[in-house]
Amino acid sequence: MAIMIKGGTILSGGEKRENPGLFLKDGKIAGPAQAEPARILDAGGGYILPGLVDIHTHGALGRDFTEGTQTAFDTITRFAVRHGVTSQVATLFTMPMAQILRCIQFARGYRRHPQGAQILGLHLEGPFISPERCGAQASDAVLPIAPETYAPLLAQADAIRMITLSPHCAQAEQMVRAFCQRGVKVAGGHDDGYEPMIAKCFDTGMRHAVHLFCAMSSARFRQGEKVAGLTEMALLDDRVSVELIADRAHTTPALIALACKCKPADKVCLVSDMLSVGGLPPQEEPYSIRIPGVEKALEVEIGPRSAKLAGSNHNAGGITALDRMLRNMVEDGVPLEAAARMATENPALAIGARQKGRIEQGLDADICILDQDLQVRYTIIAGEVVYQKEV
């Protein structure tokens, strides 16, 4: 049955407007209400957003996308819709090439759970990253950038939405060109680079930077001169979109404000970078996150805002969902319509998902309805209600 959403305020494209009556039919946004039977959803007093789009997320509720199983994908995507997320890019940790290829084969044939978010492809966060900037990833699974090492992934490019690589590696520019030509979005991150090589990658087609301010190069002395790193280069280049983990642990309000001041309005993307421990309670013993093919487990402890490497104060990854980040942004002074854009349209644009992220006639009927406190009331995917908050 079609859906008619009445009342509420629409937040789309960085703008706010009163809802004249939003009609969803046949999986698409059909425009103003039409004279035919429809399920009525009342958004009165609340907000109507495009479905949230998370382009950098690893797992939830004890499951990880690297498992490459129906149970793992279903668990993670069902968790996502409770937080207003209608689309995800399944992000894989650095692991041996055989395991990456196994996950790619599974993802290509994955059948979406009826109450789960859509998977828009894979994001390979490695293995072509800097051993010096691995963060919580396995340094022994890192591969050097060379045509023979990334050739197996080029052959599977249809299932890969985005790949993160280190722009300081010797043949990074060639790799950027090769994947861009196959339609894969190339991001910079986990690097130890500096100005000339980063600029070359941007000019070649790298248009995105993962988790800004985290596990990436920044300004430093090199051969007696102060040079910019990926952090500064990404902030300066208007062609490049950036990710923010707005959990107040990976990025503080001051860093959020800096990014918003430097970047165009359509180039800031909220991401969860959620680990498999997202949604799990803190416990006395560390959680062990096991990545296929990686001998040593990642030991993490759940803190109040992020997962920490066990026995340290270093962030290992996110545990905060996008709806909470949206509220954080607003609480920290970002206008609601701008924050909404960062969780919807901007990430969709960053990965080329042009049917997502906006409320316009003819686009996919992926909708998130929030109450006046910005809590998720309904999540709608392709015109079907997949989550409704219990009252």
VEXDO-477115 format. One record per residue (C-alpha): x, z, y; residue in one letter. Coordinates in steps of 0.05 Angstrom, whole numbers, padded with zeros to 5 digits, always signed. Layout:
XZYa ...
***
This chain:
+00000+00000+00000m +00022-00013+00071a +00041+00045+00116i +00020+00058+00188m +00060+00110+00227i +00023+00138+00286k +00047+00183+00342g +00118+00205+00355g +00175+00174+00393t +00216+00115+00367i +00292+00120+00372l +00325+00053+00361s +00380+00012+00393g +00403+00071+00436g +00335+00074+00469e +00273+00119+00466k +00202+00093+00469r +00133+00118+00451e +00106+00093+00385n +00047+00045+00394p +00033+00048+00319g +00086+00024+00271l +00062-00018+00212f +00104-00027+00149l +00084-00081+00098k +00117-00116+00039d +00182-00078+00050g +00189-00100+00123k +00173-00075+00192i +00111-00113+00211a +00103-00091+00283g +00043-00057+00314p -00014-00031+00270a -00056-00084+00236q -00129-00081+00214a -00121-00070+00139e -00118-00011+00092p -00055+00031+00100a -00028+00100+00085r -00026+00138+00151i +00035+00181+00168l +00030+00224+00230d +00096+00231+00268a +00064+00266+00326g +00112+00310+00364g +00171+00282+00325g +00217+00222+00323y +00218+00157+00285i +00287+00130+00270l +00315+00073+00228p +00338+00102+00161g +00406+00135+00167l +00464+00094+00141v +00524+00131+00110d +00583+00083+00101i +00633+00136+00078h +00609+00185+00025t +00639+00204-00042h +00587+00246-00077g +00541+00307-00079a +00514+00361-00124l +00575+00360-00169g +00575+00285-00181r +00623+00233-00154d +00616+00157-00146f +00682+00149-00183t +00646+00170-00247e +00613+00102-00247g +00551+00126-00285t +00476+00121-00275q +00470+00197-00273t +00523+00204-00219a +00495+00148-00175f +00423+00172-00183d +00441+00245-00167t +00479+00226-00104i +00428+00177-00077t +00370+00224-00090r +00406+00279-00052f +00417+00230+00006a +00343+00215+00018v +00329+00289+00029r +00373+00282+00090h +00341+00218+00118g +00394+00171+00089v +00365+00106+00064t +00430+00067+00053s +00499+00087+00029q +00565+00054+00016v +00592+00087-00046a +00663+00109-00030t +00717+00113-00083l +00778+00157-00080f +00847+00128-00094t +00854+00122-00170m +00886+00074-00220p +00866+00001-00214m +00833+00001-00283a +00786+00056-00262q +00769+00022-00196i +00752-00042-00233l +00708-00003-00282r +00669+00027-00223c +00662-00041-00191i +00631-00069-00255q +00582-00011-00259f +00563-00015-00186a +00549-00089-00190r +00495-00076-00243g +00469-00010-00217y +00394-00005-00214r +00371+00039-00156r +00331+00101-00173h +00260+00096-00144p +00272+00160-00103q +00345+00145-00085g +00381+00113-00026a +00402+00041-00031q +00475+00026-00048i +00501-00029-00002l +00566-00038-00039g +00631-00001-00049l +00681+00027+00000h +00750+00031-00031l +00787+00086+00006e +00853+00066-00025g +00895+00055-00065p +00933+00018-00010f +00946+00078+00035i +01007+00115+00059s +01036+00166+00010p +01053+00208+00072e +00981+00209+00096r +00942+00215+00032c +00904+00277+00055g +00867+00303-00006a +00878+00238-00046q +00925+00228-00105a +00992+00203-00080s +01014+00183-00150d +00957+00132-00153a +00976+00097-00088v +00997+00024-00094l +01043-00017-00049p +01010-00074-00011i +01028-00139-00045a +00988-00201-00066p +00998-00184-00140e +00973-00112-00131t +00909-00128-00093y +00892-00194-00129a +00846-00159-00181p +00804-00132-00123l +00799-00199-00088l +00769-00227-00151a +00714-00173-00146q +00702-00180-00071a +00627-00192-00079d +00617-00118-00097a +00663-00090-00044i +00633-00077+00025r +00694-00045+00056m +00766-00029+00039i +00812+00020+00075t +00885+00005+00079l +00946+00030+00115s +00965-00019+00171p +01038+00002+00171h +01053-00026+00102c +01098-00087+00099a +01046-00139+00079q +00984-00106+00110a +00969-00164+00157e +00967-00213+00098q +00921-00167+00060m +00874-00159+00119v +00868-00235+00125r +00856-00244+00051a +00798-00194+00047f +00766-00215+00113c +00764-00286+00086q +00725-00260+00026r +00674-00224+00071g +00701-00154+00060v +00704-00108+00120k +00775-00080+00128v +00787-00011+00157a +00850+00025+00177g +00864+00096+00155g +00910+00144+00117h +00968+00110+00152d +01035+00125+00185d +01036+00064+00231g +01050+00050+00304y +01033+00000+00358e +01059-00069+00338p +01038-00069+00266m +00970-00038+00280i +00957-00089+00335a +00973-00146+00288k +00923-00120+00237c +00869-00113+00291f +00883-00185+00314d +00879-00209+00242t +00810-00179+00229g +00814-00104+00218m +00754-00079+00257r +00743-00007+00234h +00780+00059+00230a +00759+00113+00180v +00750+00187+00199h +00782+00185+00268l +00831+00242+00282f +00838+00257+00207c +00895+00234+00162a +00917+00179+00209m +00978+00166+00253s +00979+00188+00325s +01027+00184+00384a +01099+00204+00369r +01171+00188+00384f +01202+00129+00348r +01274+00108+00363q +01273+00146+00428g +01206+00117+00453e +01136+00147+00451k +01090+00100+00413v +01016+00100+00398a +00989+00110+00328g +00924+00087+00296l +00886+00143+00331t +00902+00117+00400e +00900+00044+00382m +00831+00051+00352a +00806+00087+00414l +00834+00033+00460l +00810-00029+00424d +00737-00045+00439d +00734-00091+00378r +00744-00032+00331v +00690+00016+00308s +00709+00087+00290v +00681+00141+00244e +00668+00213+00264l +00657+00269+00215i +00615+00312+00262a +00617+00376+00223d +00656+00416+00275r +00713+00424+00226a +00742+00354+00220h +00725+00340+00293t +00709+00390+00348t +00661+00377+00405p +00719+00360+00451a +00744+00306+00403l +00674+00279+00396i +00669+00275+00472a +00736+00239+00475l +00714+00187+00425a +00647+00176+00459c +00682+00168+00527k +00733+00118+00501c +00690+00075+00455k +00633+00026+00471p +00564+00053+00454a +00559+00011+00391d +00627+00029+00362k +00619+00102+00342v +00594+00116+00271c +00575+00183+00242l +00597+00191+00169v +00591+00249+00121s +00654+00236+00080d +00617+00282+00032m +00653+00305-00030l +00620+00319-00097s +00615+00393-00077v +00566+00375-00021g +00501+00412-00033g +00534+00464-00079l +00540+00538-00062p +00606+00573-00046p +00637+00610-00105q +00695+00656-00117e +00736+00606-00159e +00755+00538-00130p +00716+00477-00151y +00755+00425-00190s +00741+00353-00171i +00766+00307-00225r +00779+00234-00209i +00782+00187-00269p +00854+00168-00288g +00884+00220-00241v +00918+00276-00279e +00914+00331-00228k +00845+00355-00206a +00830+00366-00133l +00818+00440-00123e +00773+00456-00064v +00738+00516-00034e +00673+00510+00004i +00679+00536+00075g +00624+00544+00127p +00631+00473+00152r +00677+00434+00105s +00712+00435+00038a +00783+00462+00042k +00842+00450-00003l +00844+00512-00047a +00889+00566-00018g +00896+00532+00050s +00859+00518+00114n +00867+00442+00107h +00803+00400+00104n +00794+00364+00038a +00729+00329+00056g +00658+00337+00081g +00599+00378+00057i +00553+00364+00116t +00498+00311+00112a +00484+00261+00167l +00420+00294+00190d +00458+00359+00204r +00512+00319+00240m +00458+00287+00283l +00434+00356+00303r +00506+00378+00317n +00516+00320+00364m +00453+00336+00403v +00470+00410+00406e +00538+00391+00433d +00509+00350+00490g +00504+00279+00464v +00437+00247+00483p +00391+00242+00423l +00381+00167+00428e +00457+00157+00429a +00468+00204+00370a +00413+00169+00331a +00446+00102+00342r +00512+00130+00315m +00478+00147+00249a +00436+00084+00242t +00452+00019+00278e +00526+00028+00290n +00546+00040+00217p +00501-00017+00195a +00536-00063+00244l +00604-00039+00222a +00592-00064+00151i +00551-00125+00170g +00484-00099+00144a +00442-00135+00195r +00374-00120+00163q +00387-00045+00171k +00394+00004+00228g +00341-00018+00278r +00265-00015+00284i +00247-00087+00297e +00196-00134+00268q +00221-00169+00206g +00277-00120+00189l +00277-00076+00127d +00225-00020+00129a +00276+00036+00122d +00252+00093+00165i +00269+00167+00176c +00217+00211+00210i +00242+00275+00241l +00202+00334+00268d +00213+00362+00338q +00271+00404+00311d +00304+00341+00282l +00290+00363+00211q +00273+00307+00161v +00198+00301+00148r +00195+00233+00113y +00245+00183+00086t +00219+00113+00074i +00257+00057+00038i +00230-00015+00036a +00163+00011+00059g +00157+00065+00005e +00158+00140+00018v +00216+00167-00025v +00219+00237+00005y +00169+00281+00039q +00186+00351+00064k +00145+00405+00032e +00102+00443+00081v 
***
